[in-house]
Amino acid sequence: MAEHIDIETAITGLMIATPRLIRILAWNIFALVHLTLGVVGLFALWWFQIAPADIQALAVPLLRLLPLSTIGQIAAFLGLSGLALVWGYTKAWRWFLRKRLAAFSLGPWRQ
């Protein structure tokens, strides 16, 4: 026969599980939003029949602009890579989530 747990243990379990579930939900929303943006972008490219060669023809002159190339050279000199940019982006996303979820006053989100 199943044993019953007392109310304190059940509430403690909920207090531990709720922030973890919210964190999982937040990262799922993060992935869903970015996947949706990617699909909408690809659909727009298909709808307007924009070929990859057209995108390349527009991007090459933009990449050769002096300010953009200088910024890229400075970033490379400082050792910034794509991984560092992704890390910064996720830190900004986590900061945003922390600000939005502060109303729930969950322990791990308040730092």
N, C-alpha and C positions, 0 to 999 in steps of 0.2 A: 504494500500500500504506500502511496506517495506521502512523504512527510510535508507538513505545512511549515512555511517560514513565518517568522514574526514580522510585524509591520516595520520595525526599524531596519531590518535587513533588506526588506523590499524597497524602502525609500532610499537607503544607501545605494543599492544597486541601480535604481533609477537616476540618482544624482551622478553616478559615475557614467552610466550609459548615454544619458541625454547629450552631454557636450560632445562625446565621440560621434554620435549619430549626426549631430548638427555639422560637425567638421566633415564627415563623409558626404553629407548632403551638399555642403558648400562647394566641395571640390567636384562633385558631380555636376552641379550647376555651372561651375567654371568650364568644365569640359564641354557640356552641352551648348553653352553660349558660343564658345570658340568653334566647335564643329558646325553649328548653325551658320555662323558668319562665313566659314569656309564654303559650305554648300551653297549659300546664297551668292557668294562671290563667283564660284564656278558656274552656277546657273546663269548669272548675269553675263559672264563671258560667253557662254554658249548661246544665250538668247540674242545677244547683239553680234554674234558671229565674229568675235575677236580672236584672231589667230595668235599663236605664241610668237610668230615673227613680228606681228604688229606691236606686241608688248615689248619685245626686245628692241625694236626700232625706236620706241618711245623712251625706254629705260636707259639705253646706252648714252645718249646725250645728257640725261639727267645725272648719271653717275660720273660723268666727266666734268661737271660743274666744279669750279674752284672751291667754293665753301664746303660742298659735300665731300670732295676728295680730301680736303684738309682735315675735316672732322674725322674722316675714316683713318687718315694717317696718324692723327693725334691719339685716337682710340687704340690703334694698333701699337703705337709707341708705349702707351700706358699699360698695354697687356690686356685690354678688354676684348673679350671674345663673344661669340654668340651665346655661349653658356653663361657668361657673366650677365649679359643682357636678359636672358631668360630668368636668371636668378633674381635680378632686380625687378623684373616684371612680376614674378610671383610674390616677392616681398611687398610690392605695392598692392597687389590683389589681397594679400593677407591683411595689410593695414586697413584697406577698405572694408573687408569683411568684419574685422574687429570693431570698427566704428559702427557698422550697421547692426551687429549683434550685441552691442553693449547694452541695448535696451533689455535684453533678456537676462543680463547680469550672470552669465555663466562663467564659472571659475577659470577654465583654461583660456578663454578668449580675453579676459581682462588682464592686461600686463602693463 
